[in-house]
Amino acid sequence: MLARSSFGRVGSAAVATPANARNMATLREIELRLKSVRNIEKITKSMKMIASTKLAKAQRAMQAGKQYGLANAELFQHVPAESPAKRKLFIVVSSDKGLCGGIHSSVTKATRRAFADKESEVEQDSPVMVIGDKSKAQLSRALPNNLAMSFNQIGRDIPTFADAAGVADLIISSGVEYDSIVIVYNKFVSAISYESAVVEVDTEKMLKDAPGFKAYEMEDDVTKDLAEFALANAIYAALTEGHACEQSARRNAMDNASKNASDMIGRLQMQYNRGRQATITSELVDIITGASAL
């Protein structure tokens, strides 16, 4: 009986917590959160500076890579398609890195729209190859049966023509059947915007059947090498432009994250100041009340 009464008194004493102690605990939590948000702000500002530096290099590489794409476009002007190809090979260009907004979702959505669009006449079993782990993870859920091949560790730094040539060689030697090749990539509009774009690359068979090429007597190896080189050119142009878009999107994302962290720091600092002021006022009231009682 004595033990029960003692336990009851101890329990009631533990439940009754002073108001000052609760305020101090809340202030301590706010202080820890302020420290955490300040550390996040330092990280996002550093990442923004790094992305800004890389963006300048990526834009210079993009200007050089665009010349390869323009050469391809001029070549394919003389190869009009006699009939639209239905079994298309989609090459989706993304990257392995994140923290760059919805840039990977942009090419994924464009690929899904191409399969969902009835007017495009794309066969539902058309193969898809992905450059980059981010879009691969998204398309493996949306189009799991179409995913034929994926590439990673491409363009970790500025993409080179050797990277594009290696990808083109693996695609041609993969044994996947297709009528034409469609490259889905992010097009650089400005330093703050981008959009998904599609470029179609002619295959060896399309080059052989083109009236403009039939006028010249060429060996089979020449047409084959030309088709492979044109594919490498198109992939290189898409890789360099997509890399520039990625660095631009990452810089903008880190800039927005830094601004959000600054706003959160301001709100938490105001909340901390108000709580601290309330605690000091409560302590002063206790002191004055005690002094008046004496």
ZAVEX-97713 format. One line per 3 residues: number of its first residue (from 1); their letters; for each residue y, x negated, z of C-alpha. Coordinates in steps of 0.1 Angstrom, whole numbers, plus 5000, padded with zeros to 4 digits. Layout:
N
NUM) a) Y X Z  ...;
This chain:
294
1) mla) 5000 5000 5000  5023 4972 5009  5015 4954 4976;
4) rss) 5023 4986 4956  5057 4990 4973  5065 4953 4968;
7) fgr) 5055 4955 4931  5077 4986 4927  5107 4968 4941;
10) vgs) 5102 4938 4920  5098 4959 4888  5130 4978 4895;
13) aav) 5149 4945 4901  5136 4931 4868  5147 4962 4848;
16) atp) 5182 4962 4862  5199 4935 4840  5236 4927 4844;
19) ana) 5259 4937 4815  5272 4901 4813  5237 4888 4807;
22) rnm) 5232 4912 4778  5265 4902 4763  5257 4865 4766;
25) atl) 5223 4870 4749  5241 4889 4720  5267 4861 4717;
28) rei) 5239 4835 4716  5222 4854 4688  5254 4857 4668;
31) elr) 5261 4820 4673  5227 4810 4660  5231 4832 4630;
34) lks) 5265 4818 4623  5250 4783 4623  5222 4794 4600;
37) vrn) 5246 4810 4575  5269 4779 4575  5239 4757 4567;
40) iek) 5230 4781 4538  5266 4779 4525  5264 4741 4525;
43) itk) 5232 4742 4504  5245 4768 4479  5277 4748 4474;
46) smk) 5258 4716 4468  5235 4734 4443  5265 4748 4425;
49) mia) 5280 4713 4421  5247 4700 4408  5243 4729 4383;
52) stk) 5279 4724 4371  5271 4687 4364  5239 4696 4346;
55) lak) 5256 4724 4326  5279 4699 4308  5249 4678 4297;
58) aqr) 5229 4709 4287  5257 4722 4265  5259 4689 4247;
61) amq) 5221 4690 4241  5224 4727 4230  5250 4718 4203;
64) agk) 5226 4692 4189  5196 4715 4191  5215 4743 4173;
67) qyg) 5216 4722 4142  5178 4723 4140  5180 4761 4142;
70) lan) 5206 4763 4115  5185 4742 4092  5155 4766 4097;
73) ael) 5177 4796 4091  5189 4781 4058  5153 4774 4048;
76) fqh) 5140 4809 4056  5167 4825 4035  5148 4815 4005;
79) vpa) 5115 4829 4019  5120 4867 4018  5091 4886 4034;
82) esp) 5073 4909 4010  5059 4931 4037  5065 4932 4074;
85) akr) 5040 4913 4095  5023 4935 4121  5003 4909 4141;
88) klf) 5030 4888 4155  5027 4858 4178  5054 4861 4205;
91) ivv) 5065 4828 4220  5086 4835 4252  5108 4807 4263;
94) ssd) 5117 4804 4300  5112 4778 4327  5094 4769 4359;
97) kgl) 5125 4770 4382  5141 4799 4400  5173 4806 4418;
100) cgg) 5191 4815 4385  5195 4852 4386  5177 4875 4362;
103) ihs) 5175 4850 4333  5137 4850 4332  5135 4888 4334;
106) svt) 5158 4890 4304  5132 4875 4280  5104 4894 4297;
109) kat) 5121 4927 4292  5129 4919 4255  5092 4911 4249;
112) rra) 5081 4944 4266  5106 4963 4245  5092 4948 4213;
115) fad) 5057 4961 4222  5071 4995 4233  5092 5000 4202;
118) kes) 5073 5021 4177  5097 5012 4149  5090 4975 4151;
121) eve) 5053 4981 4140  5040 4955 4164  5002 4956 4170;
124) qds) 4994 4962 4206  4969 4933 4206  4995 4908 4193;
127) pvm) 4991 4875 4212  5018 4862 4236  5024 4826 4246;
130) vig) 5048 4817 4274  5067 4785 4281  5075 4785 4318;
133) dks) 5057 4798 4349  5084 4824 4358  5080 4846 4327;
136) kaq) 5043 4840 4328  5040 4856 4362  5060 4886 4350;
139) lsr) 5041 4891 4317  5007 4886 4333  5014 4919 4351;
142) alp) 5030 4937 4322  5008 4925 4293  4977 4909 4309;
145) nnl) 4955 4914 4278  4980 4898 4254  4986 4866 4272;
148) ams) 4969 4839 4251  4984 4806 4263  5011 4793 4287;
151) fnq) 5029 4760 4290  5046 4746 4321  5064 4714 4330;
154) igr) 5084 4718 4297  5121 4710 4300  5122 4700 4336;
157) dip) 5152 4680 4326  5170 4684 4292  5143 4694 4266;
160) tfa) 5135 4669 4239  5121 4673 4204  5089 4657 4215;
163) daa) 5084 4686 4240  5089 4711 4212  5066 4692 4188;
166) gva) 5039 4691 4214  5041 4728 4220  5041 4735 4183;
169) dli) 5010 4713 4178  4991 4731 4206  5001 4765 4192;
172) iss) 4989 4757 4157  4956 4741 4169  4949 4770 4194;
175) gve) 4930 4791 4168  4950 4823 4176  4953 4846 4146;
178) yds) 4987 4859 4137  5008 4868 4106  5042 4856 4118;
181) ivi) 5058 4839 4148  5086 4855 4169  5104 4833 4194;
184) vyn) 5121 4852 4223  5147 4832 4241  5181 4834 4259;
187) kfv) 5211 4830 4237  5241 4812 4251  5272 4834 4248;
190) sai) 5296 4818 4272  5296 4799 4305  5292 4831 4324;
193) sye) 5271 4853 4301  5239 4852 4280  5217 4876 4262;
196) sav) 5181 4878 4250  5176 4870 4213  5148 4869 4188;
199) vev) 5142 4845 4159  5113 4848 4135  5096 4818 4120;
202) dte) 5076 4819 4088  5040 4806 4088  5023 4784 4062;
205) kml) 5009 4814 4044  5043 4830 4041  5057 4798 4027;
208) kda) 5030 4796 4001  5035 4832 3990  5073 4829 3987;
211) pgf) 5086 4831 3952  5111 4803 3959  5083 4779 3968;
214) kay) 5059 4790 3941  5084 4776 3915  5076 4741 3927;
217) eme) 5043 4724 3926  5035 4712 3961  5004 4700 3978;
220) ddv) 4988 4720 4006  4995 4693 4031  5033 4695 4023;
223) tkd) 5035 4732 4030  5014 4728 4062  5036 4700 4075;
226) lae) 5068 4719 4066  5056 4750 4085  5047 4729 4116;
229) fal) 5080 4711 4114  5099 4744 4111  5081 4758 4141;
232) ana) 5090 4727 4162  5126 4729 4150  5128 4766 4161;
235) iya) 5112 4759 4195  5135 4730 4201  5166 4750 4194;
238) alt) 5154 4778 4216  5145 4754 4245  5179 4737 4245;
241) egh) 5198 4770 4243  5176 4785 4270  5181 4754 4292;
244) ace) 5219 4758 4289  5217 4795 4298  5195 4786 4328;
247) qsa) 5220 4760 4342  5249 4784 4336  5231 4813 4354;
250) rrn) 5221 4790 4383  5257 4779 4388  5269 4815 4388;
253) amd) 5242 4825 4412  5250 4797 4436  5287 4806 4433;
256) nas) 5280 4842 4442  5257 4831 4471  5284 4808 4485;
259) kna) 5310 4837 4483  5286 4861 4501  5279 4834 4527;
262) sdm) 5316 4830 4533  5321 4867 4537  5292 4869 4561;
265) igr) 5306 4840 4581  5339 4858 4584  5323 4890 4596;
268) lqm) 5300 4872 4621  5330 4851 4634  5350 4883 4640;
271) qyn) 5321 4899 4658  5315 4868 4679  5352 4867 4689;
274) rgr) 5352 4903 4699  5321 4899 4720  5335 4868 4736;
277) qat) 5368 4886 4744  5349 4915 4759  5329 4891 4781;
280) its) 5360 4873 4793  5377 4907 4800  5347 4919 4820;
283) elv) 5346 4887 4840  5383 4890 4848  5378 4926 4859;
286) dii) 5351 4914 4883  5373 4887 4897  5403 4910 4902;
289) tga) 5381 4937 4918  5366 4911 4942  5400 4897 4951;
292) sal) 5413 4932 4957  5384 4941 4979  5391 4910 5000;
